[in-house]
């Protein structure tokens, strides 16, 4: 892992030993962002208006990218490592060809006061974030034509297929949304979901991009509805208090729910049959996430704990406790790292040891 810092350096870390391996020095101002390509090249962005390219193998500086005229706030590298994209406060989004010994004049597109940039896994689209004083604005760019294809406000994420973009507006402290926008980046279609009488909706995506819409969160009974309609396909009934979050195993066979009744429910997605309720938390459970192999899940709770679950044996296998409520959680695809956020605004990174 590589981190960027206000101390004008980058640091390379060994995640297994949790130790620092190397410090990269060379920037003359705050380093704001860093990205690593699959070929081992590192690109870092800085307030000094430049980006620097480093070789991970030789641990040497191999290039300086110049073209911005104000602080550079974000950088991302395409999956094939051929291009980097930088976002700057000078209102430009620059695309760099990393395969050339000396990068050509970057292509710039006006996009507002830019604060961050991301690229979809297939490398077809870039997503930039900007601010118009109070509201975050996100724009989606087609990298083949350098044309803006979508604009959204709020907080964005996208599934692994890189073809769908989720925009969640007006997040509350406990993770519920006032509205959820789902855009198909290929077809350009859009669906807007919103709270209905205080009941939350959540859309999940299977690995093939198929959307699953769950409604009536914040009640004990969750409904799976047909995409784009309110027609009930299946109900999941068994919790004794309101449900706060849902997750689906990557193979699309099981649904995991969290509830104010202090339990996680495991259900057959195709039938709605409850398989079990996992116990271990002592207060409401705000969030759940499932590892890529579908065998491990993690949950975060108002009881100030995160619990790691073995979904095959249906039991808890580890617990982490904090000093305040843990309101969100995620787990890396390999199931070895858990990230959780607490109500004090802190993020905790937990390494899972065998």
N, C-alpha and C positions, 0 to 999 in steps of 0.2 A: 504494500500500500504506500502511496505517496501523499503527503499532506502539504498544503500551502499555508503560509503564515504572514502575519503582520511584521515579523522580524526580518522580512525580505528574503527568506530562504524556503527551500523545499526540503522535506525529510523523507527518506525511504525507510519503511518499517518492515520488520519480519513479524507477520501476524501469528506465527506459531510460537515464537519465543517472546513476543510483545516487546521487542527491543529495537532500538534505532540502528540502522545499518550504515547510513550515509547522509550527509548534508550537502545539498546543491546550493552553491552561492554564485551570485552574478547579477541578480536584479538590484536596482538602485532604489526601489520603493516597494511598497506593500505588494506581496504576491496574493492575488485574489482567487485564483482558480487553477486547477491542474487537471490534465487528462492523459491517460496512458493508452497507447495503441497496442494492438496485438503483436506488432513487430518489435516492441520494446522501446519505441520512442516516446518521450514525455514532452508535452507542450504545456508551458506555464504562462499565465496571464498576469499582468502587473499594472499598477497605477502609473508606472513610468511611460505608459502608452505603447509598450512593445510586448511581444510574446517571444519566449525563448524555447528552442527545441534542444532536448537532451537525449543522449543515447544511454539507455539503461545498462547495456552490456559493458561499455567502456567507461560509463559514468562521466562522460564529457559533454560540454556544450558544443553543439554542432551547427547552430544557426540562430539568428535573431530575426524575427519577423517585424518589419516596420511598415506602418500604413495608417494607424489610428492617430488622432490628434488630441485624444483625451483618455482618461483612465479606461483600461480594459477590465471588465468585470467578470467575464466568463469565457470559457473555451471548451469545445467538445471535438472529438475525433470520430470520423466514420468507422464503421466496424472493420472495413478492409484496410484502414490505416493510411489511405491515400490522401485524404483531405482533412483539414481542421477548419473549424468555424469559430470566430471570436465575436463577442458582443461588447460594445463600448458605450461609454457615456457621451461619445461624440455623435450618437444617433445612427451609427452604421453597424451593419453586420457584415463581416469580411470573411470570404471563403478563400482558403489558402491551399495550394497544391504542394503537398509534402514530398512528392516524388522528385521534384526538381531540385538541383543543387542550390539554385537561388530562386526563391519563389517569384512568380510573375506579379504584376500589379494586381492586388486583390480586387475581386468583384465586390462592390458595396451597394447595399440597398438601405434606404432610409426607413427606420423602424421605431423612432422615439428614443427616449433615454433608456438604453438597454442595460439590464442588470444580470441576465443569465442566458444560457443557451443549452439546448439538448438536441440530440439527434436520435431519430427512431432506429431500432435495431437493423432494419433493412437498408438504412442509409439514404432513403428516398426523401425524407422530410426533416426539416429543422424546426424547432420550436423555440421562439425567443420570448423573453419576458421583459416588460418595460413598465414604467409608471407615468401616469398623468396627474401627478401630485398626490392623489388619494387612492386611486383604483389600480390594481395590477392589471396589465393588458398583455395577453398572450397572442402571438401571431404564429401561424403555421406556414412554412415556406416550402415550395417544391424545389428541391435542390437541382433538378435537371434544368428547370427554366428560370430559377431565381425569382419566381413570382409568388406573391402572397396568396394563399388559398383559403385561409380561415382566420378569423379574429375571435377571441373569447376573453372573458374577464373572470377572475377568481383564482383557483388553484388547479393545476393540471397534472394528469398522469396518463400513461398509455400502457397497454398490455404488451406482451412479448411479440405479438405478430406485427407490431409497428403500424397497423392499418387503422386502428381506432384510437381516438383521443377522448379522454374523459375530462370534463371541466366541472369542478365542484365549486359552487358559489356560496358565499356567506357562511363559512364553517363556524359552528358553535364550539364551545370549549369541550364538549363531550363527543365531538366528532360527527354530529348530524348535519345534514346540509339542507338548505332551503330549496336548492334546485340542483339538478344533475343534468348536464348536457352530454350526449354521446354523439360523436361525429365519426362517420366512416370516411377516412382520409382518401380512399380510392374513389368511392362513388360520390363523395361530397354531400351525402345525406346527413340529416341531423334529427335527433329526437331530444326534446326538452322534458325532463321529469321534475316534479316539484312536490313539496309537502302538501298533503291533502288532509286538512283537519288536524294537523299536528302529527300525522303519521309519516314516517320516513320511508324512502325507497332507496334501494341500492342495486346497481347493475354490476355484475361480475362477468368476466370473459373466460371461456374455455380456451385451451391452447390453440384450437382451430379458429378462434375469433368469434365463435358463437356467443351472443350475449344471453345472460340469464338475469331476468328482472325479478327482484324480490320486493314485495310491498308489505305494508302494515307492520314494519319494524316499529318498536315502542308499544307493541301489544304482545300478548303471550303467543299468538298464532301468526305465523309467517306464511305469506302466499307467494308462490311462484306463478307469474302471469305470462301470457303469450307476449312476445316482443312487440312493442308498439301499440298494445291495447291493455285494457284492464281485465280481460277475461282470465279467470282463475284456471290454471293448469293443474296445480297441486297445492295442498296445504300441509304445513308441518306443525302439528299440535301436540303439546305435552308439557311445555314450560308453565310454571305457575305464576310468572310475573313477566313483565315486558322484555322483549328481546332487543338487544342493542347492536349486535353485529352479526354478520354471516360471512362464511368463506366456503369455497368449494375445493375439494381435492383436485389436483391437476388431471387425474384421469376422468374426472367428471362423474364419479360414482357416489360420492358422499358429500353431504352438506354439514358444516359445523356452525352451530349457533351459540351466542353468548347471551346471558340473561341477568336480570336483576334478582333472580332466584338463586344466584351464586353458582350456577352450574353451566357446563357446556353440553349441548345436545349434539349427538351424532346421528345422522339420518341417511337412509337410502334416498338418493336424489330422484331416482326414477319412480319410486313408489310412495315416498313420504313416510315410510315406516321408521320409527325410532329404534335405533340399535342400542343406545345406552345414554346415560347422563353421567358426565365426569364431574366428580366433586373434589374440592380442595381449596377453592377460594372461600372467603368468609364475607365478602361484600359483592356488590354488582361488578360484572365483568364487562369492560368497555370494548375490548378489541380482541380479535383472533387472527392468526395468520398460519398458513400451512406451507411446509417445505416442499420443494419440487418433487421429491420422491413420494410424497403423499403419506409417509409413515410418521412424520413428526409435526406437531403443531405447537404454537406458543400463544398464551393468552395473558392479557394485562388487566388489572383489577383496581378497584377503589380500595382494596385491602392492602395496597402498597406493594403488591407482589406481582412478579411474572412467573408463570409456571410453564415448564416444558413438558409436553405430553407425548407418550408413545401411543399412537392411534391404533396400532395393531394389537397391543396388549391392553389398551384402554386403561392406562394408568399414568400417573405423573412420574417423571424421572428426575426432575431438578426444579429448584425454586430460587429466585432472586428477590431480595427484599430491598426496598428503598425507604426514604423517610417521608414520602408523600404519595398520593394516589398516582398510579401509572395508567395513563389514558390511551396510549396507542402502542402498537408493537408490530414488528416485521421480522422475518427470518430470511436469510440469504438462501438462494437456490440449493446450495450444497448442504444446508441444514446445520452449518457449523458456527454461524454468528447470528445473534439476536440483537435487534435494536429496539429500544423502547423509549418513550417520552413520558415525562411526568408533568403534573399540573403546575410545577414551578418553572416550566419552560426548558428543563434540562433534557439532554439525550444521553442514554446509557448504552454502551456497546459491550455485549457479553460474548465471550468466546466459549464454545461448548467443547469440553475435553472428553475424550473417550474414557 
